[in-house]
Amino acid sequence: MENFVYLLEPESAIFRAAELPDRNSIASISGLIGSDLIQMIRFDDMHSLFVGEEALRAGLTAFTIFDGYPIPLAGKIALLGGDGSKPYRSPSIMMTEAARRFECCRPVLDPVFVPMDRVVNKGLIVAGALESLQVRIDRRSPVLL
């Protein structure tokens, strides 16, 4: 690939190189991340991240923590070389080094069952009945492809 980006998909935690068809076009970046409204975030002095502006919304099933950024990022993330001025270029950072700055997260529901010795004022509750669901965040490092 002559022109490429690193693309992170938070649902699967896959971090891979993807071809950038036109390095002078925001439309090609927009197509890779699947959003018409995109936001640029500085990765470092030589690289930029592009994310969907409206991806952080209700019904979120996965998100990404980017080291040094104050809020979670949702949706696919494209890492490109450049300081935000055109033309963009392929990243000069190694994929393994870039991956260290990301943590892919998913909310997980864990069932909590009634213990065998639980008695309430109206009698005995059947042991093993579902009492509630607890929420936790599953955190994973990106998987390099």
Backbone as JSON, one array per atom type, in Angstrom:
{
  "sequence": "MENFVYLLEPESAIFRAAELPDRNSIASISGLIGSDLIQMIRFDDMHSLFVGEEALRAGLTAFTIFDGYPIPLAGKIALLGGDGSKPYRSPSIMMTEAARRFECCRPVLDPVFVPMDRVVNKGLIVAGALESLQVRIDRRSPVLL",
  "N": [[0.84, -1.18, 0.0], [0.6, 2.12, -0.91], [-0.36, 4.62, 0.1], [-1.53, 4.74, 3.3], [-3.5, 4.27, 6.29], [-3.73, 3.84, 9.85], [-6.24, 1.93, 11.22], [-8.57, 1.73, 13.75], [-10.92, -0.38, 15.17], [-13.27, -0.27, 17.52], [-15.23, -2.13, 18.44], [-14.33, -4.74, 17.83], [-11.74, -4.49, 18.61], [-9.72, -4.5, 16.77], [-6.79, -3.43, 15.19], [-5.5, -2.14, 12.4], [-3.75, -1.76, 9.25], [-5.01, 0.25, 6.65], [-5.91, 0.98, 3.3], [-5.61, 4.26, 2.02], [-7.44, 5.83, -0.21], [-7.36, 8.43, -1.41], [-5.21, 10.74, -0.49], [-5.49, 13.45, -0.28], [-8.03, 14.07, 0.36], [-10.71, 14.68, 2.5], [-13.01, 13.26, 2.31], [-12.28, 10.61, 1.72], [-11.17, 9.8, 4.13], [-13.38, 10.12, 5.76], [-15.02, 8.15, 4.64], [-13.63, 5.83, 5.43], [-13.93, 5.81, 8.23], [-16.62, 5.88, 8.46], [-18.33, 8.11, 8.83], [-19.88, 11.21, 8.21], [-19.44, 13.6, 9.46], [-16.61, 14.63, 10.86], [-14.0, 14.68, 13.36], [-10.86, 16.05, 14.19], [-8.11, 15.02, 16.12], [-5.18, 15.67, 17.87], [-2.6, 13.36, 17.8], [0.15, 13.15, 18.23], [3.04, 15.27, 17.71], [3.46, 14.7, 15.05], [1.35, 13.28, 14.0], [-2.17, 12.65, 13.46], [-5.46, 11.98, 14.72], [-8.55, 10.84, 13.42], [-11.94, 10.95, 14.01], [-15.43, 10.0, 14.24], [-17.59, 12.66, 14.67], [-20.13, 12.54, 15.86], [-20.32, 10.07, 17.07], [-20.24, 9.33, 19.76], [-22.77, 8.55, 21.55], [-26.14, 7.76, 22.72], [-26.86, 4.3, 23.33], [-24.45, 3.15, 22.92], [-22.09, 0.64, 22.25], [-19.44, 0.07, 22.35], [-16.3, 1.66, 23.02], [-13.37, 3.8, 22.91], [-10.5, 4.43, 24.84], [-8.24, 6.97, 24.7], [-5.0, 7.57, 25.44], [-4.22, 10.36, 27.28], [-6.27, 11.95, 26.36], [-9.23, 13.66, 27.27], [-11.9, 12.62, 27.08], [-13.88, 9.68, 26.26], [-13.59, 8.02, 23.07], [-15.68, 7.26, 20.36], [-16.73, 4.88, 17.88], [-15.07, 4.13, 14.71], [-11.55, 4.77, 14.43], [-9.18, 6.67, 12.75], [-5.75, 6.84, 12.16], [-3.43, 9.07, 11.0], [-0.53, 10.33, 9.29], [0.83, 13.59, 9.71], [0.12, 17.03, 10.51], [-2.42, 17.95, 10.49], [-2.65, 19.66, 8.42], [-3.08, 19.66, 4.87], [-1.33, 17.8, 2.29], [-2.43, 14.7, 3.73], [-0.54, 11.98, 5.11], [0.91, 8.67, 5.15], [1.19, 7.03, 8.34], [4.14, 7.55, 10.32], [4.87, 6.37, 12.61], [5.38, 3.28, 14.34], [3.02, 0.6, 14.22], [2.69, -0.97, 16.54], [3.69, 0.7, 18.54], [1.91, 2.86, 18.39], [-0.46, 1.56, 19.12], [-0.21, 1.17, 21.84], [-1.21, 3.42, 23.06], [-3.92, 3.25, 23.11], [-7.0, 1.96, 24.45], [-9.42, -0.38, 24.18], [-12.83, -0.54, 24.93], [-15.71, -2.15, 26.37], [-19.03, -2.14, 27.55], [-20.22, -4.46, 29.91], [-22.65, -6.74, 31.05], [-23.12, -8.4, 34.04], [-24.71, -11.16, 35.5], [-26.32, -11.31, 38.69], [-27.02, -13.58, 41.1], [-29.53, -14.83, 43.38], [-28.5, -15.7, 46.63], [-28.3, -18.94, 48.29], [-29.19, -18.86, 50.95], [-30.92, -16.72, 51.28], [-33.52, -14.99, 52.76], [-36.59, -13.34, 52.84], [-39.0, -10.94, 54.15], [-41.45, -11.92, 53.25], [-41.14, -14.56, 52.89], [-39.28, -17.33, 51.54], [-36.86, -16.89, 48.98], [-36.38, -18.3, 45.83], [-33.42, -20.03, 45.41], [-30.81, -19.13, 43.23], [-32.29, -17.59, 41.53], [-32.49, -14.78, 39.36], [-31.18, -11.85, 40.61], [-30.18, -9.28, 40.09], [-28.48, -7.15, 37.68], [-25.11, -6.44, 37.17], [-23.01, -3.83, 36.07], [-20.01, -3.68, 34.28], [-16.87, -2.56, 32.93], [-15.24, -3.89, 30.24], [-11.94, -3.98, 29.4], [-9.63, -3.83, 26.77], [-6.55, -4.33, 25.07], [-5.63, -3.12, 21.82], [-5.82, -5.4, 19.05], [-3.39, -6.35, 16.87], [-3.33, -6.45, 13.35]],
  "CA": [[0.0, 0.0, 0.0], [1.38, 3.36, -0.99], [-0.94, 5.52, 1.1], [-2.33, 3.96, 4.24], [-3.79, 4.78, 7.63], [-4.02, 2.81, 10.83], [-7.66, 2.01, 11.51], [-8.95, 1.01, 14.97], [-12.34, -0.68, 15.27], [-13.41, -0.56, 18.95], [-16.08, -3.31, 18.7], [-13.5, -5.94, 17.76], [-10.41, -4.09, 19.07], [-8.75, -4.75, 15.69], [-6.0, -2.28, 14.76], [-4.9, -2.63, 11.15], [-3.47, -0.78, 8.2], [-6.03, 0.28, 5.59], [-5.51, 1.86, 2.2], [-6.24, 5.57, 1.91], [-7.51, 6.01, -1.66], [-6.99, 9.78, -1.83], [-4.66, 11.38, 0.71], [-5.83, 14.87, -0.27], [-9.48, 14.2, 0.5], [-11.37, 14.34, 3.76], [-14.05, 12.28, 1.98], [-11.75, 9.25, 1.82], [-11.05, 9.52, 5.57], [-14.76, 9.99, 6.2], [-15.48, 6.83, 4.2], [-12.99, 4.79, 6.23], [-14.47, 5.75, 9.59], [-18.07, 5.74, 8.37], [-19.02, 9.27, 9.36], [-19.77, 12.41, 7.38], [-18.99, 14.69, 10.31], [-15.43, 14.08, 11.55], [-13.23, 15.53, 14.26], [-9.44, 15.74, 14.22], [-7.49, 15.11, 17.44], [-3.73, 15.49, 17.76], [-2.04, 12.15, 18.4], [1.44, 13.68, 18.67], [3.44, 16.37, 16.82], [3.56, 14.28, 13.65], [0.21, 12.44, 13.63], [-3.52, 13.08, 13.84], [-6.55, 11.01, 14.75], [-9.83, 11.29, 12.88], [-13.04, 10.17, 14.6], [-16.76, 10.51, 13.95], [-17.99, 13.7, 15.63], [-21.38, 12.22, 16.54], [-20.33, 8.65, 17.41], [-20.44, 9.17, 21.2], [-24.2, 8.78, 21.7], [-26.88, 6.71, 23.43], [-26.83, 2.99, 22.68], [-23.04, 2.85, 22.66], [-21.73, -0.74, 22.6], [-17.99, 0.01, 22.52], [-15.63, 2.95, 22.92], [-11.92, 3.72, 23.03], [-9.8, 5.4, 25.68], [-6.99, 7.41, 24.08], [-4.11, 8.09, 26.47], [-3.99, 11.8, 27.22], [-7.45, 12.68, 25.88], [-10.12, 13.67, 28.43], [-13.18, 11.92, 26.95], [-13.81, 8.48, 25.42], [-13.84, 8.17, 21.63], [-16.56, 6.2, 19.88], [-16.64, 4.63, 16.45], [-13.75, 3.82, 14.15], [-10.55, 5.82, 14.56], [-8.13, 6.62, 11.73], [-4.5, 7.52, 12.52], [-2.71, 9.49, 9.8], [0.61, 11.21, 9.46], [0.55, 14.98, 9.39], [-0.28, 17.89, 11.62], [-3.75, 18.45, 10.2], [-2.64, 20.37, 7.14], [-3.07, 18.7, 3.76], [-1.94, 16.47, 2.2], [-2.14, 13.74, 4.78], [0.39, 10.95, 4.66], [0.92, 7.44, 5.95], [1.84, 7.21, 9.65], [5.56, 7.19, 10.42], [5.0, 5.64, 13.87], [5.1, 1.84, 14.22], [1.68, 0.26, 14.68], [2.77, -1.45, 17.93], [3.88, 1.87, 19.4], [0.64, 3.6, 18.39], [-1.49, 0.76, 19.81], [-0.02, 1.31, 23.29], [-1.93, 4.6, 23.54], [-5.36, 3.0, 23.04], [-7.62, 0.88, 25.21], [-10.78, -0.6, 23.66], [-13.7, -0.86, 26.07], [-17.1, -2.53, 26.13], [-19.81, -2.38, 28.76], [-20.62, -5.87, 30.05], [-23.6, -7.0, 32.13], [-22.9, -9.66, 34.75], [-25.87, -11.5, 36.32], [-26.13, -11.56, 40.12], [-28.08, -14.52, 41.49], [-29.91, -14.86, 44.79], [-27.79, -16.77, 47.34], [-29.17, -20.01, 48.8], [-29.72, -18.6, 52.29], [-31.65, -15.45, 51.3], [-34.9, -15.04, 53.22], [-37.17, -12.0, 52.95], [-40.14, -10.93, 55.07], [-42.6, -12.64, 52.7], [-40.81, -15.96, 52.7], [-38.01, -17.73, 50.94], [-36.68, -16.65, 47.54], [-35.76, -19.47, 45.2], [-31.98, -19.86, 45.18], [-30.43, -19.16, 41.82], [-33.09, -16.64, 40.75], [-31.75, -13.57, 39.01], [-31.45, -10.75, 41.53], [-29.89, -8.01, 39.41], [-27.36, -7.16, 36.73], [-24.06, -5.46, 37.48], [-22.31, -3.35, 34.89], [-18.57, -3.46, 34.38], [-16.25, -2.2, 31.66], [-14.2, -4.81, 29.77], [-10.89, -3.19, 28.74], [-8.73, -4.67, 25.99], [-5.57, -3.68, 24.19], [-5.91, -3.42, 20.42], [-5.25, -6.59, 18.42], [-2.75, -5.91, 15.63], [-3.44, -7.32, 12.17]],
  "C": [[0.88, 1.24, 0.0], [0.92, 4.37, 0.05], [-1.83, 4.7, 2.02], [-2.54, 4.73, 5.53], [-3.82, 3.58, 8.56], [-5.47, 3.01, 11.23], [-7.96, 1.13, 12.72], [-10.47, 0.87, 15.01], [-12.62, -1.12, 16.71], [-14.26, -1.79, 19.27], [-15.24, -4.58, 18.77], [-12.11, -5.73, 18.34], [-9.33, -4.36, 18.03], [-8.12, -3.43, 15.25], [-5.21, -2.74, 13.54], [-4.58, -1.46, 10.23], [-4.57, -0.9, 7.15], [-5.59, 1.28, 4.54], [-6.31, 3.16, 2.24], [-6.27, 5.93, 0.43], [-7.03, 7.38, -2.14], [-6.51, 10.55, -0.61], [-4.95, 12.87, 0.78], [-7.3, 15.12, 0.03], [-9.97, 13.79, 1.88], [-12.43, 13.27, 3.5], [-13.53, 10.85, 2.08], [-11.55, 8.85, 3.28], [-12.44, 9.28, 6.14], [-15.33, 8.62, 5.83], [-14.89, 5.7, 5.03], [-13.61, 4.67, 7.62], [-16.0, 5.7, 9.61], [-18.85, 6.89, 8.96], [-18.81, 10.47, 8.44], [-19.24, 13.61, 8.15], [-17.83, 14.16, 11.15], [-14.72, 15.15, 12.36], [-11.78, 15.09, 14.19], [-8.9, 15.97, 15.63], [-6.0, 14.87, 17.24], [-3.32, 14.22, 18.49], [-0.68, 12.49, 19.01], [1.81, 14.79, 17.68], [3.42, 16.0, 15.35], [2.36, 13.47, 13.15], [-1.1, 13.02, 14.14], [-4.48, 11.9, 13.83], [-7.78, 11.64, 14.13], [-10.91, 10.36, 13.4], [-14.37, 10.79, 14.16], [-17.19, 11.47, 15.05], [-19.21, 13.29, 16.45], [-21.45, 10.76, 17.0], [-20.59, 8.39, 18.89], [-21.89, 9.56, 21.51], [-24.85, 7.63, 22.46], [-26.85, 5.41, 22.63], [-25.43, 2.53, 22.34], [-22.7, 1.43, 23.12], [-20.23, -0.92, 22.78], [-17.43, 1.43, 22.38], [-14.15, 2.75, 23.14], [-11.42, 4.81, 23.97], [-8.48, 5.7, 24.97], [-6.17, 8.1, 25.15], [-3.87, 9.59, 26.27], [-5.16, 12.61, 26.72], [-8.54, 12.57, 26.94], [-11.43, 12.91, 28.3], [-13.01, 10.67, 26.09], [-14.12, 8.82, 23.97], [-14.69, 6.99, 21.18], [-16.42, 6.06, 18.37], [-15.22, 4.32, 16.01], [-12.84, 5.04, 14.27], [-9.48, 5.61, 13.5], [-6.94, 7.43, 12.22], [-3.73, 7.79, 11.25], [-1.49, 10.3, 10.18], [0.22, 12.62, 9.07], [0.03, 15.73, 10.6], [-1.68, 18.48, 11.41], [-3.82, 19.27, 8.94], [-2.56, 19.33, 6.03], [-1.75, 18.79, 3.03], [-1.56, 15.6, 3.39], [-1.19, 12.7, 4.22], [0.27, 9.72, 5.57], [1.62, 7.71, 7.28], [3.31, 6.8, 9.61], [5.84, 6.41, 11.71], [4.71, 4.15, 13.61], [3.72, 1.54, 14.81], [1.69, -0.19, 16.14], [2.91, -0.29, 18.9], [2.59, 2.68, 19.51], [-0.41, 2.88, 19.22], [-1.38, 0.9, 21.33], [-0.82, 2.47, 23.87], [-3.44, 4.43, 23.54], [-5.77, 1.86, 23.96], [-9.07, 0.76, 24.73], [-11.65, -1.12, 24.8], [-15.1, -1.22, 25.61], [-17.81, -2.65, 27.47], [-20.3, -3.84, 28.76], [-21.59, -5.97, 31.22], [-23.33, -8.37, 32.73], [-24.13, -9.96, 35.61], [-25.45, -11.72, 37.78], [-27.32, -12.41, 40.55], [-28.32, -14.47, 42.99], [-29.14, -15.99, 45.47], [-28.79, -17.76, 47.97], [-29.83, -19.66, 50.13], [-30.53, -17.3, 52.39], [-33.1, -15.67, 51.71], [-35.39, -13.6, 53.32], [-38.41, -12.08, 53.82], [-41.37, -11.66, 54.53], [-42.28, -14.11, 52.43], [-39.47, -16.16, 52.03], [-37.99, -17.4, 49.45], [-35.95, -17.86, 46.98], [-34.29, -19.17, 44.91], [-31.68, -19.96, 43.69], [-31.27, -18.24, 40.95], [-32.24, -15.39, 40.48], [-32.16, -12.44, 39.93], [-31.25, -9.4, 40.85], [-28.81, -8.23, 38.35], [-26.37, -6.08, 37.15], [-23.33, -5.1, 36.2], [-20.83, -3.21, 35.2], [-18.05, -3.12, 32.99], [-15.13, -3.19, 31.37], [-13.19, -4.0, 28.97], [-9.91, -4.12, 28.05], [-7.74, -3.81, 25.23], [-5.94, -4.01, 22.75], [-5.17, -4.67, 19.94], [-4.69, -6.15, 17.07], [-2.94, -6.93, 14.52], [-2.5, -6.83, 11.1]]
}
